[in-house]
């Protein structure tokens, strides 16, 4: 994948690994991350029930529940625009990585990424090491 812009006037990201800290910074509060975690699992559980009951149309609840809870957390807690509006595939991948890290008990690491990203922004941007 080529580079992608985050928004008007934003720097470009060369790839997902460069984008991920920005993605995490948009989930700065643990409550936001845990609502993403819960919404994804609730959506997956509802979709599983639909499959077990052989109602494939019920699979539509997965994104409705998952994104509904996640976007609600951005509106109510973060007061920001969900990253999925600008970069849907990278955001989905970021969300899955964030959830895996939470399953692994690494929420403190996510908080550190948020802090480090905030420091970069307050310092005026990333510094070149060239």
TIPAMI-121176 format. One record per residue: residue in three letters; x, y, z of N, C-alpha, C, CB in turn. Coordinates in pm, whole numbers, plus 50000, padded with zeros to 5 digits. Each point is the difference from the previous one (the first is absolute). Glycine has a CB too. Layout:
<pts>
<pt r="ala" n_X="X" n_Y="Y" n_Z="Z" ca_X="X" ca_Y="Y" ca_Z="Z" c_X="X" c_Y="Y" c_Z="Z" cb_X="X" cb_Y="Y" cb_Z="Z"/>
...
</pts>
This chain:
<pts>
<pt r="unk" n_X="50084" n_Y="49882" n_Z="50000" ca_X="49916" ca_Y="50118" ca_Z="50000" c_X="50088" c_Y="50123" c_Z="50000" cb_X="49817" cb_Y="49877" cb_Z="50121"/>
<pt r="unk" n_X="50138" n_Y="50226" n_Z="49812" ca_X="50074" ca_Y="50125" ca_Z="49996" c_X="49975" c_Y="50082" c_Z="50125" cb_X="49987" cb_Y="49998" cb_Z="49752"/>
<pt r="unk" n_X="50070" n_Y="50120" n_Z="50248" ca_X="49980" ca_Y="50087" ca_Z="50115" c_X="49857" c_Y="50052" c_Z="50000" cb_X="50244" cb_Y="50065" cb_Z="49999"/>
<pt r="unk" n_X="49709" n_Y="49971" n_Z="50120" ca_X="49865" ca_Y="50052" ca_Z="50014" c_X="50005" c_Y="50123" c_Z="50088" cb_X="49898" cb_Y="49770" cb_Z="49971"/>
<pt r="unk" n_X="50012" n_Y="50324" n_Z="50002" ca_X="49991" ca_Y="50121" ca_Z="50080" c_X="49893" c_Y="49979" c_Z="50107" cb_X="50074" cb_Y="50146" cb_Z="49805"/>
<pt r="unk" n_X="49945" n_Y="49918" n_Z="50310" ca_X="49903" ca_Y="49990" ca_Z="50108" c_X="49893" c_Y="50106" c_Z="49986" cb_X="50176" cb_Y="49906" cb_Z="50148"/>
<pt r="unk" n_X="49854" n_Y="50206" n_Z="49798" ca_X="49902" ca_Y="50105" ca_Z="49985" c_X="50066" c_Y="50120" c_Z="49936" cb_X="49871" cb_Y="49918" cb_Z="50199"/>
<pt r="unk" n_X="50052" n_Y="50185" n_Z="49779" ca_X="50054" ca_Y="50120" ca_Z="49937" c_X="50116" c_Y="50054" c_Z="50081" cb_X="49775" cb_Y="50053" cb_Z="49903"/>
<pt r="unk" n_X="50338" n_Y="49967" n_Z="50031" ca_X="50116" ca_Y="50055" ca_Z="50066" c_X="50078" c_Y="49902" c_Z="50083" cb_X="49882" cb_Y="50210" cb_Z="50001"/>
<pt r="unk" n_X="50078" n_Y="49665" n_Z="50005" ca_X="50069" ca_Y="49900" ca_Z="50081" c_X="50113" c_Y="49938" c_Z="49921" cb_X="49790" cb_Y="49955" cb_Z="50127"/>
<pt r="unk" n_X="50304" n_Y="49990" n_Z="49946" ca_X="50110" ca_Y="49932" ca_Z="49932" c_X="49952" c_Y="49867" c_Z="49945" cb_X="50168" cb_Y="50113" cb_Z="50149"/>
<pt r="unk" n_X="49905" n_Y="49834" n_Z="49759" ca_X="49966" ca_Y="49872" ca_Z="49942" c_X="50064" c_Y="49889" c_Z="50082" cb_X="49981" cb_Y="50102" cb_Z="49770"/>
<pt r="unk" n_X="49954" n_Y="49782" n_Z="50230" ca_X="50054" ca_Y="49882" ca_Z="50065" c_X="50048" c_Y="49906" c_Z="49892" cb_X="49847" cb_Y="50026" cb_Z="50201"/>
<pt r="unk" n_X="50276" n_Y="49927" n_Z="49813" ca_X="50059" ca_Y="49911" ca_Z="49900" c_X="49940" c_Y="49861" c_Z="50003" cb_X="50210" cb_Y="50131" cb_Z="50017"/>
<pt r="unk" n_X="49734" n_Y="49830" n_Z="50095" ca_X="49943" ca_Y="49867" ca_Z="50013" c_X="49926" c_Y="49986" c_Z="50131" cb_X="50183" cb_Y="49908" cb_Z="49858"/>
<pt r="unk" n_X="49761" n_Y="49974" n_Z="50163" ca_X="49919" ca_Y="49976" ca_Z="50118" c_X="50081" c_Y="50015" c_Z="50129" cb_X="49858" cb_Y="49847" cb_Z="49865"/>
<pt r="unk" n_X="50265" n_Y="50104" n_Z="50138" ca_X="50080" ca_Y="50008" ca_Z="50123" c_X="50021" c_Y="50144" c_Z="50044" cb_X="50114" cb_Y="49787" cb_Z="49936"/>
<pt r="unk" n_X="49896" n_Y="50303" n_Z="49969" ca_X="50014" ca_Y="50142" ca_Z="50031" c_X="49864" c_Y="50058" c_Z="50043" cb_X="50193" cb_Y="50019" cb_Z="49836"/>
<pt r="unk" n_X="49700" n_Y="49929" n_Z="50108" ca_X="49865" ca_Y="50047" ca_Z="50029" c_X="49950" c_Y="49954" c_Z="50138" cb_X="49954" cb_Y="49998" cb_Z="49754"/>
<pt r="unk" n_X="50086" n_Y="49883" n_Z="50289" ca_X="49943" ca_Y="49941" ca_Z="50121" c_X="50011" c_Y="50090" c_Z="50124" cb_X="50058" cb_Y="49779" cb_Z="49904"/>
<pt r="unk" n_X="50057" n_Y="50284" n_Z="50125" ca_X="50002" ca_Y="50089" ca_Z="50117" c_X="49899" c_Y="50114" c_Z="49991" cb_X="50240" cb_Y="49945" cb_Z="50027"/>
<pt r="unk" n_X="49740" n_Y="50108" n_Z="49852" ca_X="49898" ca_Y="50103" ca_Z="49982" c_X="49862" c_Y="49941" c_Z="50031" cb_X="50141" cb_Y="50117" cb_Z="49824"/>
<pt r="unk" n_X="49833" n_Y="49763" n_Z="50126" ca_X="49872" ca_Y="49935" ca_Z="50024" c_X="49975" c_Y="49984" c_Z="50150" cb_X="50020" cb_Y="49878" cb_Z="49781"/>
<pt r="unk" n_X="50081" n_Y="50074" n_Z="50289" ca_X="49986" ca_Y="49980" ca_Z="50145" c_X="49977" c_Y="50135" c_Z="50070" cb_X="50149" cb_Y="49796" cb_Z="49989"/>
<pt r="unk" n_X="49916" n_Y="50309" n_Z="49963" ca_X="49984" ca_Y="50132" ca_Z="50063" c_X="49856" c_Y="50051" c_Z="49989" cb_X="50240" cb_Y="50051" cb_Z="49947"/>
<pt r="unk" n_X="49685" n_Y="49899" n_Z="49956" ca_X="49861" ca_Y="50038" ca_Z="49986" c_X="49911" c_Y="49924" c_Z="50099" cb_X="50042" cb_Y="50051" cb_Z="49759"/>
<pt r="unk" n_X="50019" n_Y="49860" n_Z="50319" ca_X="49934" ca_Y="49921" ca_Z="50104" c_X="50075" c_Y="50023" c_Z="50131" cb_X="49922" cb_Y="49823" cb_Z="49831"/>
<pt r="unk" n_X="50092" n_Y="50304" n_Z="50204" ca_X="50088" ca_Y="50039" ca_Z="50110" c_X="49950" c_Y="49957" c_Z="50137" cb_X="50068" cb_Y="50191" cb_Z="49862"/>
<pt r="unk" n_X="49805" n_Y="49791" n_Z="50152" ca_X="49944" ca_Y="49962" ca_Z="50132" c_X="49972" c_Y="49850" c_Z="50003" cb_X="49898" cb_Y="50231" cb_Z="50027"/>
<pt r="unk" n_X="50142" n_Y="49706" n_Z="50084" ca_X="49974" ca_Y="49856" ca_Z="50011" c_X="49853" c_Y="49964" c_Z="49979" cb_X="50192" cb_Y="49985" cb_Z="50156"/>
<pt r="unk" n_X="49716" n_Y="50099" n_Z="49888" ca_X="49857" ca_Y="49969" ca_Z="49983" c_X="49965" c_Y="49986" c_Z="49852" cb_X="49948" cb_Y="50124" cb_Z="50213"/>
<pt r="unk" n_X="50112" n_Y="49957" n_Z="49702" ca_X="49975" ca_Y="49989" ca_Z="49856" c_X="50048" c_Y="49866" c_Z="49948" cb_X="50020" cb_Y="50249" cb_Z="49976"/>
<pt r="unk" n_X="50101" n_Y="49714" n_Z="50064" ca_X="50056" ca_Y="49873" ca_Z="49954" c_X="49915" c_Y="49883" c_Z="50050" cb_X="50230" cb_Y="50100" cb_Z="49997"/>
<pt r="unk" n_X="49725" n_Y="49906" n_Z="50127" ca_X="49921" ca_Y="49889" ca_Z="50054" c_X="49861" c_Y="49994" c_Z="49938" cb_X="50127" cb_Y="50019" cb_Z="50214"/>
<pt r="unk" n_X="49817" n_Y="50093" n_Z="49746" ca_X="49873" ca_Y="49996" ca_Z="49929" c_X="50018" c_Y="49941" c_Z="49860" cb_X="49921" cb_Y="50200" cb_Z="50130"/>
<pt r="unk" n_X="50191" n_Y="49829" n_Z="49805" ca_X="50031" ca_Y="49935" ca_Z="49872" c_X="50010" c_Y="49849" c_Z="50020" cb_X="50124" cb_Y="50208" cb_Z="49920"/>
<pt r="unk" n_X="49946" n_Y="49753" n_Z="50184" ca_X="50019" ca_Y="49859" ca_Z="50034" c_X="49863" c_Y="49933" c_Z="50019" cb_X="50224" cb_Y="50051" cb_Z="50109"/>
<pt r="unk" n_X="49692" n_Y="50011" n_Z="49974" ca_X="49868" ca_Y="49943" ca_Z="50030" c_X="49911" c_Y="49998" c_Z="49876" cb_X="50021" cb_Y="50082" cb_Z="50235"/>
<pt r="unk" n_X="49978" n_Y="50025" n_Z="49688" ca_X="49916" ca_Y="50006" ca_Z="49881" c_X="50038" c_Y="49895" c_Z="49897" cb_X="49971" cb_Y="50242" cb_Z="50041"/>
<pt r="unk" n_X="50159" n_Y="49739" n_Z="49940" ca_X="50047" ca_Y="49899" ca_Z="49905" c_X="49956" c_Y="49861" c_Z="50045" cb_X="50197" cb_Y="50144" cb_Z="49941"/>
<pt r="unk" n_X="49817" n_Y="49828" n_Z="50187" ca_X="49962" ca_Y="49868" ca_Z="50051" c_X="49849" c_Y="49980" c_Z="49999" cb_X="50204" cb_Y="50002" cb_Z="50142"/>
<pt r="unk" n_X="49720" n_Y="50101" n_Z="49890" ca_X="49853" ca_Y="49988" ca_Z="49994" c_X="49954" c_Y="49977" c_Z="49857" cb_X="49979" cb_Y="50150" cb_Z="50202"/>
<pt r="unk" n_X="50079" n_Y="49924" n_Z="49704" ca_X="49965" ca_Y="49981" ca_Z="49860" c_X="50034" c_Y="49860" c_Z="49951" cb_X="50037" cb_Y="50243" cb_Z="49963"/>
<pt r="unk" n_X="50080" n_Y="49708" n_Z="50078" ca_X="50042" ca_Y="49865" ca_Z="49960" c_X="49907" c_Y="49894" c_Z="50061" cb_X="50240" cb_Y="50080" cb_Z="49982"/>
<pt r="unk" n_X="49721" n_Y="49941" n_Z="50143" ca_X="49909" ca_Y="49904" ca_Z="50065" c_X="49864" c_Y="49999" c_Z="49930" cb_X="50118" cb_Y="50037" cb_Z="50220"/>
<pt r="unk" n_X="49830" n_Y="50080" n_Z="49746" ca_X="49871" ca_Y="50006" ca_Z="49930" c_X="50010" c_Y="49936" c_Z="49862" cb_X="49944" cb_Y="50210" cb_Z="50125"/>
<pt r="unk" n_X="50167" n_Y="49811" n_Z="49806" ca_X="50019" ca_Y="49939" ca_Z="49868" c_X="50012" c_Y="49848" c_Z="50012" cb_X="50114" cb_Y="50209" cb_Z="49919"/>
<pt r="unk" n_X="49949" n_Y="49744" n_Z="50187" ca_X="50012" ca_Y="49856" ca_Z="50022" c_X="49863" c_Y="49938" c_Z="50024" cb_X="50229" cb_Y="50033" cb_Z="50096"/>
<pt r="unk" n_X="49689" n_Y="50033" n_Z="49983" ca_X="49863" ca_Y="49952" ca_Z="50023" c_X="49924" c_Y="49994" c_Z="49867" cb_X="50002" cb_Y="50099" cb_Z="50233"/>
<pt r="unk" n_X="50016" n_Y="50002" n_Z="49684" ca_X="49932" ca_Y="50000" ca_Z="49869" c_X="50045" c_Y="49881" c_Z="49916" cb_X="49983" cb_Y="50252" cb_Z="50008"/>
<pt r="unk" n_X="50145" n_Y="49717" n_Z="49994" ca_X="50051" ca_Y="49885" ca_Z="49925" c_X="49946" c_Y="49869" c_Z="50054" cb_X="50207" cb_Y="50129" cb_Z="49949"/>
<pt r="unk" n_X="49794" n_Y="49858" n_Z="50183" ca_X="49950" ca_Y="49877" ca_Z="50062" c_X="49852" c_Y="49979" c_Z="49967" cb_X="50168" cb_Y="50026" cb_Z="50186"/>
<pt r="unk" n_X="49758" n_Y="50082" n_Z="49809" ca_X="49857" ca_Y="49992" ca_Z="49968" c_X="49973" c_Y="49998" c_Z="49850" cb_X="49953" cb_Y="50118" cb_Z="50213"/>
<pt r="unk" n_X="50155" n_Y="49879" n_Z="49709" ca_X="49992" ca_Y="49996" ca_Z="49854" c_X="49921" c_Y="50118" c_Z="49943" cb_X="50015" cb_Y="49750" cb_Z="50011"/>
<pt r="unk" n_X="50019" n_Y="50365" n_Z="50038" ca_X="49940" ca_Y="50125" ca_Z="49952" c_X="50112" c_Y="50093" c_Z="49954" cb_X="49801" cb_Y="49975" cb_Z="50159"/>
<pt r="unk" n_X="50248" n_Y="50002" n_Z="49719" ca_X="50115" ca_Y="50076" ca_Z="49951" c_X="49977" c_Y="50151" c_Z="49999" cb_X="50058" cb_Y="49804" cb_Z="49864"/>
<pt r="unk" n_X="49821" n_Y="50240" n_Z="50119" ca_X="49973" ca_Y="50145" ca_Z="50002" c_X="50036" c_Y="50059" c_Z="50136" cb_X="49816" cb_Y="49970" cb_Z="49830"/>
<pt r="unk" n_X="50180" n_Y="49947" n_Z="50272" ca_X="50035" ca_Y="50045" ca_Z="50134" c_X="50146" c_Y="50038" c_Z="50015" cb_X="49822" cb_Y="49855" cb_Z="50084"/>
<pt r="unk" n_X="50261" n_Y="50108" n_Z="49816" ca_X="50141" ca_Y="50038" ca_Z="50005" c_X="50018" c_Y="50152" c_Z="49992" cb_X="50059" cb_Y="49781" cb_Z="49895"/>
<pt r="unk" n_X="49839" n_Y="50287" n_Z="50056" ca_X="50008" ca_Y="50146" ca_Z="49991" c_X="50010" c_Y="50066" c_Z="50137" cb_X="49869" cb_Y="49987" cb_Z="49789"/>
<pt r="unk" n_X="50093" n_Y="49940" n_Z="50316" ca_X="50009" ca_Y="50059" ca_Z="50133" c_X="50145" c_Y="50019" c_Z="50044" cb_X="49782" cb_Y="49893" cb_Z="50057"/>
<pt r="unk" n_X="50310" n_Y="50029" n_Z="49887" ca_X="50141" ca_Y="50014" ca_Z="50040" c_X="50050" c_Y="50143" c_Z="49981" cb_X="50038" cb_Y="49760" cb_Z="49940"/>
<pt r="unk" n_X="49958" n_Y="50294" n_Z="49937" ca_X="50049" ca_Y="50138" ca_Z="49987" c_X="49908" c_Y="50103" c_Z="50066" cb_X="50109" cb_Y="49931" cb_Z="49787"/>
<pt r="unk" n_X="49761" n_Y="50042" n_Z="50215" ca_X="49909" ca_Y="50097" ca_Z="50062" c_X="50028" c_Y="50016" c_Z="50149" cb_X="49827" cb_Y="49941" cb_Z="49829"/>
<pt r="unk" n_X="50186" n_Y="49948" n_Z="50240" ca_X="50027" ca_Y="50007" ca_Z="50144" c_X="50142" c_Y="50049" c_Z="50024" cb_X="49837" cb_Y="49813" cb_Z="50042"/>
<pt r="unk" n_X="50260" n_Y="50127" n_Z="49890" ca_X="50140" ca_Y="50035" ca_Z="50023" c_X="50028" c_Y="50147" c_Z="49973" cb_X="50063" cb_Y="49766" cb_Z="49941"/>
<pt r="unk" n_X="49899" n_Y="50279" n_Z="49940" ca_X="50025" ca_Y="50141" ca_Z="49965" c_X="49911" c_Y="50094" c_Z="50080" cb_X="50066" cb_Y="49929" cb_Z="49771"/>
<pt r="unk" n_X="49811" n_Y="50029" n_Z="50257" ca_X="49912" ca_Y="50085" ca_Z="50079" c_X="50057" c_Y="50032" c_Z="50136" cb_X="49808" cb_Y="49903" cb_Z="49880"/>
<pt r="unk" n_X="50239" n_Y="49995" n_Z="50190" ca_X="50060" ca_Y="50021" ca_Z="50132" c_X="50129" c_Y="50081" c_Z="49988" cb_X="49900" cb_Y="49784" cb_Z="50082"/>
<pt r="unk" n_X="50184" n_Y="50180" n_Z="49820" ca_X="50128" ca_Y="50069" ca_Z="49982" c_X="49979" c_Y="50148" c_Z="49968" cb_X="50104" cb_Y="49785" cb_Z="49921"/>
<pt r="unk" n_X="49810" n_Y="50243" n_Z="49981" ca_X="49978" ca_Y="50140" ca_Z="49962" c_X="49936" c_Y="50078" c_Z="50114" cb_X="49976" cb_Y="49930" cb_Z="49760"/>
<pt r="unk" n_X="49935" n_Y="50005" n_Z="50313" ca_X="49940" ca_Y="50065" ca_Z="50117" c_X="50105" c_Y="50040" c_Z="50102" cb_X="49793" cb_Y="49869" cb_Z="49962"/>
<pt r="unk" n_X="50308" n_Y="50046" n_Z="50055" ca_X="50106" ca_Y="50033" ca_Z="50097" c_X="50081" c_Y="50121" c_Z="49953" cb_X="50012" cb_Y="49758" cb_Z="50069"/>
<pt r="unk" n_X="50006" n_Y="50255" n_Z="49800" ca_X="50073" ca_Y="50117" ca_Z="49950" c_X="49919" c_Y="50128" c_Z="50024" cb_X="50113" cb_Y="49856" cb_Z="49825"/>
<pt r="unk" n_X="49758" n_Y="50137" n_Z="50153" ca_X="49915" ca_Y="50117" ca_Z="50021" c_X="49989" c_Y="50037" c_Z="50147" cb_X="49871" cb_Y="49938" cb_Z="49795"/>
<pt r="unk" n_X="50106" n_Y="49963" n_Z="50290" ca_X="49973" ca_Y="50025" ca_Z="50141" c_X="50126" c_Y="50019" c_Z="50085" cb_X="49793" cb_Y="49870" cb_Z="49972"/>
<pt r="unk" n_X="50313" n_Y="50058" n_Z="49997" ca_X="50118" ca_Y="50001" ca_Z="50087" c_X="50114" c_Y="50080" c_Z="49940" cb_X="49932" cb_Y="49777" cb_Z="50087"/>
<pt r="unk" n_X="50109" n_Y="50187" n_Z="49792" ca_X="50115" ca_Y="50065" ca_Z="49938" c_X="49967" c_Y="50138" c_Z="49943" cb_X="50089" cb_Y="49773" cb_Z="49948"/>
<pt r="unk" n_X="49786" n_Y="50246" n_Z="50012" ca_X="49959" ca_Y="50124" ca_Z="49934" c_X="50081" c_Y="50022" c_Z="49873" cb_X="49935" cb_Y="50098" cb_Z="50223"/>
<pt r="unk" n_X="50086" n_Y="49793" n_Z="49702" ca_X="50072" ca_Y="50010" ca_Z="49874" c_X="49927" c_Y="49919" c_Z="49893" cb_X="50219" cb_Y="50031" cb_Z="50123"/>
<pt r="unk" n_X="49831" n_Y="49980" n_Z="49757" ca_X="49942" ca_Y="49930" ca_Z="49885" c_X="50067" c_Y="49864" c_Z="49987" cb_X="49949" cb_Y="50220" cb_Z="49881"/>
<pt r="unk" n_X="49975" n_Y="49671" n_Z="50109" ca_X="50062" ca_Y="49868" ca_Z="49986" c_X="50098" c_Y="49993" c_Z="49882" cb_X="49795" cb_Y="49900" cb_Z="50101"/>
<pt r="unk" n_X="50318" n_Y="50038" n_Z="49922" ca_X="50103" ca_Y="49987" ca_Z="49896" c_X="49950" c_Y="49920" c_Z="49881" cb_X="50176" cb_Y="50014" cb_Z="50177"/>
<pt r="unk" n_X="49724" n_Y="49903" n_Z="49843" ca_X="49950" ca_Y="49915" ca_Z="49890" c_X="49940" c_Y="50081" c_Z="49886" cb_X="49958" cb_Y="49822" cb_Z="50166"/>
<pt r="unk" n_X="50004" n_Y="50303" n_Z="49861" ca_X="49945" ca_Y="50083" ca_Z="49892" c_X="50107" c_Y="50035" c_Z="49898" cb_X="49830" cb_Y="50092" cb_Z="50159"/>
<pt r="unk" n_X="50294" n_Y="49925" n_Z="49886" ca_X="50108" ca_Y="50038" ca_Z="49911" c_X="50077" c_Y="49883" c_Z="49942" cb_X="50017" cb_Y="50206" cb_Z="50129"/>
<pt r="unk" n_X="49998" n_Y="49691" n_Z="49950" ca_X="50080" ca_Y="49884" ca_Z="49960" c_X="49934" c_Y="49872" c_Z="50048" cb_X="50211" cb_Y="50137" cb_Z="50009"/>
<pt r="unk" n_X="49684" n_Y="49819" n_Z="49923" ca_X="49923" ca_Y="49886" ca_Z="50051" c_X="50079" c_Y="49871" c_Z="50016" cb_X="49806" cb_Y="50104" cb_Z="49895"/>
<pt r="unk" n_X="50280" n_Y="49862" n_Z="50010" ca_X="50072" ca_Y="49872" ca_Z="50010" c_X="50110" c_Y="50006" c_Z="50105" cb_X="49950" cb_Y="49957" cb_Z="49761"/>
<pt r="unk" n_X="50126" n_Y="50151" n_Z="50240" ca_X="50103" ca_Y="50013" ca_Z="50102" c_X="49936" c_Y="50010" c_Z="50139" cb_X="50153" cb_Y="50113" cb_Z="49834"/>
<pt r="unk" n_X="49732" n_Y="49952" n_Z="50177" ca_X="49932" ca_Y="50012" ca_Z="50129" c_X="49949" c_Y="49865" c_Z="50049" cb_X="49936" cb_Y="50234" cb_Z="49941"/>
<pt r="unk" n_X="50009" n_Y="49687" n_Z="49969" ca_X="49956" ca_Y="49866" ca_Z="50038" c_X="50119" c_Y="49917" c_Z="50048" cb_X="49811" cb_Y="50012" cb_Z="49832"/>
<pt r="unk" n_X="50299" n_Y="49994" n_Z="50093" ca_X="50121" ca_Y="49928" ca_Z="50040" c_X="50052" c_Y="50053" c_Z="50135" cb_X="50057" cb_Y="49961" cb_Z="49756"/>
<pt r="unk" n_X="49939" n_Y="50171" n_Z="50262" ca_X="50044" ca_Y="50059" ca_Z="50127" c_X="49913" c_Y="49956" c_Z="50115" cb_X="50088" cb_Y="50195" cb_Z="49875"/>
<pt r="unk" n_X="49781" n_Y="49801" n_Z="50101" ca_X="49906" ca_Y="49957" ca_Z="50104" c_X="50027" c_Y="49856" c_Z="50040" cb_X="49829" cb_Y="50160" cb_Z="49912"/>
<pt r="unk" n_X="50192" n_Y="49755" n_Z="49989" ca_X="50028" ca_Y="49858" ca_Z="50031" c_X="50131" c_Y="49987" c_Z="50077" cb_X="49875" cb_Y="49930" cb_Z="49794"/>
<pt r="unk" n_X="50228" n_Y="50145" n_Z="50166" ca_X="50127" ca_Y="49994" ca_Z="50074" c_X="49982" c_Y="50051" c_Z="50142" cb_X="50127" cb_Y="50031" cb_Z="49786"/>
<pt r="unk" n_X="49799" n_Y="50078" n_Z="50229" ca_X="49976" ca_Y="50056" ca_Z="50133" c_X="49927" c_Y="49899" c_Z="50088" cb_X="49991" cb_Y="50231" cb_Z="49901"/>
<pt r="unk" n_X="49910" n_Y="49700" n_Z="50045" ca_X="49925" ca_Y="49901" ca_Z="50076" c_X="50088" c_Y="49881" c_Z="50038" cb_X="49790" cb_Y="50070" cb_Z="49882"/>
<pt r="unk" n_X="50294" n_Y="49885" n_Z="50027" ca_X="50094" ca_Y="49891" ca_Z="50031" c_X="50093" c_Y="50043" c_Z="50113" cb_X="49989" cb_Y="49916" cb_Z="49762"/>
<pt r="unk" n_X="50061" n_Y="50206" n_Z="50232" ca_X="50088" ca_Y="50049" ca_Z="50106" c_X="49926" c_Y="50004" c_Z="50133" cb_X="50128" cb_Y="50136" cb_Z="49833"/>
<pt r="unk" n_X="49745" n_Y="49899" n_Z="50165" ca_X="49922" ca_Y="50001" ca_Z="50124" c_X="49980" c_Y="49858" c_Z="50052" cb_X="49883" cb_Y="50210" cb_Z="49925"/>
<pt r="unk" n_X="50090" n_Y="49696" n_Z="49986" ca_X="49989" ca_Y="49859" ca_Z="50042" c_X="50131" c_Y="49953" c_Z="50063" cb_X="49834" cb_Y="49958" cb_Z="49816"/>
<pt r="unk" n_X="50277" n_Y="50093" n_Z="50136" ca_X="50131" ca_Y="49962" ca_Z="50053" c_X="50037" c_Y="50076" c_Z="50127" cb_X="50070" cb_Y="49947" cb_Z="49767"/>
<pt r="unk" n_X="49840" n_Y="50137" n_Z="50282" ca_X="50027" ca_Y="50076" ca_Z="50122" c_X="50095" c_Y="50117" c_Z="49978" cb_X="49962" cb_Y="49792" cb_Z="50127"/>
<pt r="unk" n_X="50037" n_Y="50264" n_Z="49751" ca_X="50095" ca_Y="50106" ca_Z="49965" c_X="49935" c_Y="50138" c_Z="49989" cb_X="50134" cb_Y="49828" cb_Z="49882"/>
<pt r="unk" n_X="49759" n_Y="50195" n_Z="50193" ca_X="49934" ca_Y="50130" ca_Z="49994" c_X="50093" c_Y="50112" c_Z="50048" cb_X="49779" cb_Y="49887" cb_Z="50037"/>
<pt r="unk" n_X="50309" n_Y="50082" n_Z="50060" ca_X="50097" ca_Y="50101" ca_Z="50044" c_X="50092" c_Y="50041" c_Z="49886" cb_X="49991" cb_Y="49905" cb_Z="50231"/>
<pt r="unk" n_X="50043" n_Y="50002" n_Z="49681" ca_X="50083" ca_Y="50032" ca_Z="49884" c_X="49924" c_Y="50093" c_Z="49905" cb_X="50118" cb_Y="49779" cb_Z="50022"/>
<pt r="unk" n_X="49753" n_Y="50199" n_Z="49962" ca_X="49919" ca_Y="50089" ca_Z="49918" c_X="49997" c_Y="50141" c_Z="50060" cb_X="49859" cb_Y="49803" cb_Z="49925"/>
<pt r="unk" n_X="50130" n_Y="50205" n_Z="50207" ca_X="50002" ca_Y="50130" ca_Z="50068" c_X="50134" c_Y="50069" c_Z="49977" cb_X="49839" cb_Y="49914" cb_Z="50175"/>
<pt r="unk" n_X="50271" n_Y="50010" n_Z="49825" ca_X="50133" ca_Y="50057" ca_Z="49974" c_X="50008" c_Y="50053" c_Z="49857" cb_X="50102" cb_Y="49841" cb_Z="50167"/>
<pt r="unk" n_X="49842" n_Y="50085" n_Z="49738" ca_X="49999" ca_Y="50045" ca_Z="49860" c_X="49924" c_Y="50132" c_Z="49989" cb_X="50011" cb_Y="49760" cb_Z="49919"/>
<pt r="unk" n_X="49876" n_Y="50251" n_Z="50150" ca_X="49923" ca_Y="50125" ca_Z="50000" c_X="50084" c_Y="50113" c_Z="50056" cb_X="49785" cb_Y="49871" cb_Z="50027"/>
<pt r="unk" n_X="50281" n_Y="50105" n_Z="50086" ca_X="50084" ca_Y="50103" ca_Z="50063" c_X="50113" c_Y="50042" c_Z="49908" cb_X="49943" cb_Y="49907" cb_Z="50226"/>
<pt r="unk" n_X="50124" n_Y="49995" n_Z="49713" ca_X="50110" ca_Y="50031" ca_Z="49909" c_X="49951" c_Y="50080" c_Z="49880" cb_X="50117" cb_Y="49791" cb_Z="50072"/>
<pt r="unk" n_X="49769" n_Y="50173" n_Z="49874" ca_X="49945" ca_Y="50071" ca_Z="49885" c_X="49962" c_Y="50142" c_Z="50039" cb_X="49914" cb_Y="49783" cb_Z="49905"/>
<pt r="unk" n_X="50032" n_Y="50236" n_Z="50214" ca_X="49966" ca_Y="50134" ca_Z="50048" c_X="50124" c_Y="50085" c_Z="50017" cb_X="49799" cb_Y="49907" cb_Z="50116"/>
<pt r="unk" n_X="50309" n_Y="50033" n_Z="49931" ca_X="50127" ca_Y="50072" ca_Z="50016" c_X="50051" c_Y="50047" c_Z="49865" cb_X="50054" cb_Y="49864" cb_Z="50204"/>
<pt r="unk" n_X="49935" n_Y="50052" n_Z="49694" ca_X="50044" ca_Y="50038" ca_Z="49865" c_X="49919" c_Y="50119" c_Z="49952" cb_X="50066" cb_Y="49762" cb_Z="49948"/>
<pt r="unk" n_X="49803" n_Y="50235" n_Z="50073" ca_X="49914" ca_Y="50108" ca_Z="49954" c_X="50028" c_Y="50129" c_Z="50075" cb_X="49825" cb_Y="49833" cb_Z="49941"/>
<pt r="unk" n_X="50195" n_Y="50159" n_Z="50192" ca_X="50027" ca_Y="50119" ca_Z="50079" c_X="50137" c_Y="50059" c_Z="49967" cb_X="49855" cb_Y="49909" cb_Z="50181"/>
<pt r="unk" n_X="50236" n_Y="50005" n_Z="49775" ca_X="50134" ca_Y="50044" ca_Z="49967" c_X="50007" c_Y="50059" c_Z="49860" cb_X="50091" cb_Y="49825" cb_Z="50152"/>
<pt r="unk" n_X="49800" n_Y="50172" n_Z="49775" ca_X="49996" ca_Y="50060" ca_Z="49867" c_X="50024" c_Y="49905" c_Z="49887" cb_X="50074" cb_Y="50200" cb_Z="50106"/>
<pt r="unk" n_X="49922" n_Y="49672" n_Z="49920" ca_X="50017" ca_Y="49902" ca_Z="49894" c_X="50118" c_Y="49911" c_Z="50024" cb_X="49897" cb_Y="50158" cb_Z="49843"/>
<pt r="unk" n_X="50114" n_Y="49743" n_Z="50072" ca_X="50110" ca_Y="49906" ca_Z="50013" c_X="50129" c_Y="50066" c_Z="49949" cb_X="49842" cb_Y="49804" cb_Z="49972"/>
<pt r="unk" n_X="50267" n_Y="50159" n_Z="50091" ca_X="50130" ca_Y="50055" ca_Z="49961" c_X="50071" c_Y="49903" c_Z="49907" cb_X="50015" cb_Y="50126" cb_Z="50218"/>
<pt r="unk" n_X="50045" n_Y="49927" n_Z="49680" ca_X="50076" ca_Y="49919" ca_Z="49907" c_X="50133" c_Y="49962" c_Z="50062" cb_X="49888" cb_Y="50113" cb_Z="49805"/>
<pt r="unk" n_X="50155" n_Y="49765" n_Z="50173" ca_X="50130" ca_Y="49956" ca_Z="50051" c_X="50103" c_Y="49995" c_Z="49890" cb_X="49886" cb_Y="49868" cb_Z="50176"/>
<pt r="unk" n_X="50085" n_Y="50196" n_Z="49709" ca_X="50094" ca_Y="50000" ca_Z="49887" c_X="50122" c_Y="50083" c_Z="50030" cb_X="49811" cb_Y="49969" cb_Z="49845"/>
</pts>
